[in-house]
Every structure is written in C-alpha cells, then in structure tokens.
Amino acid sequence: MTGQDAWRDFESWPPKGYEEQRFHLHPGGTLAVGPPLASAPDTYRYDPADPTPSVGGVAMPPGAGRVDNTELEARADVLTYTTAVLDEYVEVVGGVRAEVWFSSSLPYADVFVRLCDVDAKGRSVNVCDGLTSLAGADAPGRATVRRWPTAHRFRRGHRIRVQLSSGAFPRYARNPGTGEPLATATTLRAADQRVHHDPARPSAVILPVRQTRGTA
C-alpha cells in the first residue's frame, strides 16, 4: 500500500469493501464528487515538436517510479484538477479509470491521465497513469483511459489530483496529429485541445475508494 508503505493481504482482487466513486472535473482546476455545472471547456495546445515529457511512472530507470511532478504540472500543455484537503484517509485499491470528454482541432490525438497525491507542502507525486489514442477527435467524444491498478492511501491533510495532457514522451511515442504511423511519421502538427466538464459532458475519474480513520 503506497502512501502507507505497508503490505496488505486481500482474499481477492479487486478486494471487497472498495466502492467506485466518481470524482468530477470542474472549472478552475477543481476535482470534486458533485456533478459539474455549466462551464466552458478548459484548453491547452499540444505540440509534438515540443512533446509533453514523461516523468516517473512505469518506465526504465533512471527516472522511473514515484517522483515529484511539480515541474511537469507547471507546463502550459498540462491541466490539473485537485480536491479540497482530505479530512479522512482515503484508500484507493483496484482498477482506476477516467472518462474524459475531449475534442481537438485535429482528428488524431492522445489523452494521458495521471492520478497524483499532493502532500501538505504542495508536492505532487504520481500514483498511476495511462494513455489512450483517439481518431475522430475533432468532434467531442468520451475517451476512456484505463490506468494501472493501484493500492494507495491518501493521507489526511493531503489532496487527490488528476493530471491531464496529450502525451508522455518518450515513454509513449508522440502523436504527430496526422494519422501517420508513429514510428515513421515525418510531419508534426500542433493541436488545440479541449477538455469538457458540463452536465452533458461530465468528465470524471472513477476510483475504488474506502475512507478510514487510520493513523499510519
């Protein structure tokens, strides 16, 4: 159990007692259980000539594992959505996925989603992540991004964060935006991306959670 640095034994996987809960993306970079109200989409520009870099996570060392994401999250091509400070411990155990209503100025795009743990000092550390590639992204649609299963405890006083971008290079090959094969593409096109969060298009991360009053 990361975040607690302890081993747990479960009778099954996923374990019993963890219920899926939707944490919705809201304007202003907020992540909350309540459904979103009417709002304009958030936007960012993804340029494969300056691809969003991979930081930590499942990769070959050095640089793999859990690392500080603060510098990555300061980039203009990365969006973050963060809960209020937790007043209880929150355990997330099992499969994690996101449903992101997304559109692009180009038909070909990637959606990368990462779950992070933000400590009391504001340091953001990655927990798990995943990427999905889209065709027909020039029309709004729901992208399902499945991330690596996890067992993580968010401590009281921490916050849960969802990080969203369109790449993690070189861990994932950069999307050229043209539909060409990733290994041989020669043309790179920048794209204007939109992440929707309104009642008709409620983007969310779905976490298997259990709250606890643990002290460790």
C-alpha positions as CSV (number, residue, x, y, z in Angstrom):
1,M,0.0,0.0,0.0
2,T,1.9,3.1,-1.3
3,G,1.2,6.2,0.8
4,Q,1.4,3.9,3.8
5,D,4.4,1.8,2.9
6,A,2.9,-1.4,4.2
7,W,2.0,-4.8,2.8
8,R,-1.7,-5.8,2.7
9,D,-3.2,-9.3,2.2
10,F,-6.5,-9.5,0.3
11,E,-8.7,-12.5,-0.3
12,S,-9.5,-11.5,-3.8
13,W,-8.6,-8.9,-6.5
14,P,-10.1,-6.4,-6.7
15,P,-10.7,-6.6,-2.9
16,K,-14.1,-6.3,-1.4
17,G,-15.1,-3.2,0.5
18,Y,-13.9,-0.6,-2.1
19,E,-16.7,1.1,-3.9
20,E,-16.3,3.0,-7.1
21,Q,-16.8,6.8,-6.7
22,R,-16.8,9.4,-9.5
23,F,-14.6,12.5,-8.9
24,H,-15.7,15.1,-11.5
25,L,-13.6,17.7,-13.2
26,H,-14.8,21.2,-12.6
27,P,-13.7,24.6,-13.9
28,G,-10.9,26.3,-12.1
29,G,-8.9,23.1,-11.7
30,T,-11.2,21.6,-9.0
31,L,-11.9,17.9,-8.6
32,A,-15.0,17.1,-6.6
33,V,-17.6,14.4,-6.1
34,G,-20.5,16.7,-7.1
35,P,-21.5,16.8,-10.8
36,P,-20.3,19.8,-12.8
37,L,-22.3,22.8,-13.6
38,A,-22.5,24.6,-17.0
39,S,-19.0,25.7,-17.9
40,A,-16.7,26.4,-20.8
41,P,-14.1,23.7,-21.6
42,D,-10.5,24.0,-20.5
43,T,-8.0,24.3,-23.3
44,Y,-4.3,23.7,-24.0
45,R,-2.1,23.4,-27.0
46,Y,-0.1,20.2,-27.7
47,D,2.9,20.5,-30.0
48,P,4.6,17.2,-30.9
49,A,7.7,19.2,-31.8
50,D,7.9,20.1,-28.0
51,P,6.1,17.0,-26.6
52,T,4.9,16.8,-23.0
53,P,7.6,14.8,-21.3
54,S,7.3,11.6,-19.3
55,V,8.1,12.0,-15.7
56,G,8.3,8.9,-13.4
57,G,5.8,6.1,-13.6
58,V,6.2,2.8,-15.4
59,A,9.4,3.2,-17.3
60,M,13.0,2.0,-17.5
61,P,15.3,3.6,-14.8
62,P,16.6,6.1,-14.2
63,G,13.6,8.3,-13.6
64,A,11.0,5.6,-13.1
65,G,8.7,5.2,-10.1
66,R,7.2,7.9,-7.9
67,V,8.7,11.3,-8.5
68,D,7.9,15.0,-7.9
69,N,5.5,16.2,-10.7
70,T,5.6,19.9,-9.8
71,E,7.7,21.0,-12.7
72,L,5.7,18.9,-15.2
73,E,2.4,20.4,-13.9
74,A,3.7,23.9,-14.5
75,R,3.8,23.3,-18.2
76,A,1.1,25.1,-20.3
77,D,0.2,21.7,-22.0
78,V,-0.7,20.0,-18.7
79,L,-4.1,20.5,-16.9
80,T,-4.6,19.6,-13.2
81,Y,-7.7,19.1,-11.1
82,T,-7.4,18.9,-7.4
83,T,-9.7,18.1,-4.4
84,A,-10.0,20.0,-1.3
85,V,-7.8,18.9,1.6
86,L,-8.9,15.5,2.8
87,D,-10.2,15.3,6.4
88,E,-10.0,11.5,6.4
89,Y,-7.6,8.9,5.0
90,V,-8.8,7.7,1.6
91,E,-7.7,4.3,0.3
92,V,-7.8,3.6,-3.4
93,V,-7.4,-0.1,-4.2
94,G,-8.2,-1.7,-7.6
95,G,-8.6,-0.6,-11.1
96,V,-8.6,3.1,-11.9
97,R,-10.1,4.7,-15.0
98,A,-11.0,8.1,-16.3
99,E,-13.9,9.2,-18.6
100,V,-12.8,12.4,-20.3
101,W,-15.0,14.3,-22.7
102,F,-12.4,15.6,-25.1
103,S,-12.1,17.3,-28.5
104,S,-9.2,18.6,-30.7
105,S,-8.6,20.8,-33.6
106,L,-7.2,17.7,-35.3
107,P,-8.8,14.3,-35.8
108,Y,-5.9,12.4,-34.2
109,A,-4.9,13.0,-30.6
110,D,-3.8,11.2,-27.4
111,V,-5.3,11.6,-23.9
112,F,-2.9,11.0,-21.0
113,V,-4.4,10.9,-17.5
114,R,-2.4,10.5,-14.2
115,L,-3.5,10.2,-10.6
116,C,-1.4,12.1,-8.1
117,D,-1.1,12.5,-4.4
118,V,-0.4,16.1,-3.3
119,D,1.1,16.4,0.2
120,A,0.6,19.2,2.8
121,K,3.6,21.1,1.3
122,G,2.0,21.0,-2.3
123,R,4.4,18.4,-3.7
124,S,2.6,16.3,-6.3
125,V,3.7,12.6,-6.6
126,N,2.4,10.3,-9.3
127,V,0.3,7.2,-8.3
128,C,-0.8,5.6,-11.6
129,D,-1.5,6.7,-15.1
130,G,-2.5,5.6,-18.7
131,L,-2.9,6.9,-22.2
132,T,-5.4,6.3,-25.0
133,S,-5.2,7.3,-28.7
134,L,-8.2,8.8,-30.5
135,A,-9.3,9.0,-34.1
136,G,-12.1,11.4,-34.9
137,A,-11.1,13.7,-32.0
138,D,-12.1,16.8,-33.9
139,A,-15.7,16.1,-32.6
140,P,-16.4,16.0,-28.9
141,G,-16.4,12.4,-27.5
142,R,-15.9,10.5,-24.4
143,A,-12.4,9.0,-24.1
144,T,-12.0,6.1,-21.6
145,V,-8.5,6.0,-20.1
146,R,-7.7,2.9,-18.1
147,R,-4.7,3.2,-15.8
148,W,-2.6,0.7,-14.0
149,P,-4.3,-0.8,-10.9
150,T,-3.1,0.6,-7.7
151,A,-3.2,0.3,-3.9
152,H,-2.6,3.7,-2.4
153,R,-3.5,5.5,0.7
154,F,-4.1,9.3,0.5
155,R,-3.3,10.6,4.0
156,R,-5.5,13.1,5.9
157,G,-4.3,16.6,5.1
158,H,-3.3,15.5,1.5
159,R,-5.3,16.1,-1.7
160,I,-6.2,14.0,-4.7
161,R,-5.1,15.3,-8.1
162,V,-5.9,14.3,-11.7
163,Q,-3.3,15.4,-14.3
164,L,-4.3,15.6,-17.9
165,S,-2.3,16.1,-21.1
166,S,-1.8,14.7,-24.6
167,G,1.5,12.8,-24.2
168,A,4.3,11.4,-22.1
169,F,7.3,11.3,-24.3
170,P,9.5,9.2,-24.7
171,R,7.5,6.6,-22.7
172,Y,4.8,6.9,-25.3
173,A,5.6,7.8,-28.9
174,R,4.4,11.4,-29.6
175,N,1.2,11.7,-31.6
176,P,2.0,13.6,-34.8
177,G,-1.6,14.7,-35.3
178,T,-1.6,13.4,-38.9
179,G,-2.7,9.8,-38.6
180,E,0.7,8.6,-39.9
181,P,2.3,5.6,-38.3
182,L,4.0,6.7,-35.1
183,A,7.3,5.1,-35.9
184,T,7.7,6.6,-39.4
185,A,5.8,9.9,-39.2
186,T,7.6,12.9,-40.7
187,T,5.0,15.7,-40.4
188,L,4.2,17.1,-37.0
189,R,1.1,19.2,-36.4
190,A,0.3,21.1,-33.3
191,A,-3.3,20.8,-31.9
192,D,-5.6,22.9,-29.7
193,Q,-7.2,20.5,-27.2
194,R,-10.4,20.9,-25.2
195,V,-11.5,19.1,-22.0
196,H,-15.2,19.4,-21.4
197,H,-16.8,19.4,-18.0
198,D,-20.5,20.3,-18.1
199,P,-23.8,18.5,-17.3
200,A,-24.0,17.0,-20.8
201,R,-20.3,16.0,-20.8
202,P,-19.2,15.2,-17.2
203,S,-15.6,14.3,-17.3
204,A,-14.5,12.3,-14.3
205,V,-12.0,9.9,-12.7
206,I,-13.5,6.8,-11.2
207,L,-11.7,5.5,-8.1
208,P,-12.4,2.4,-6.0
209,V,-12.3,4.0,-2.5
210,R,-12.8,3.4,1.1
211,Q,-12.4,6.1,3.8
212,T,-10.6,5.2,7.0
213,R,-9.6,7.0,10.2
214,G,-6.2,5.3,10.2
215,T,-3.3,6.9,11.9
216,A,-0.4,5.5,9.8
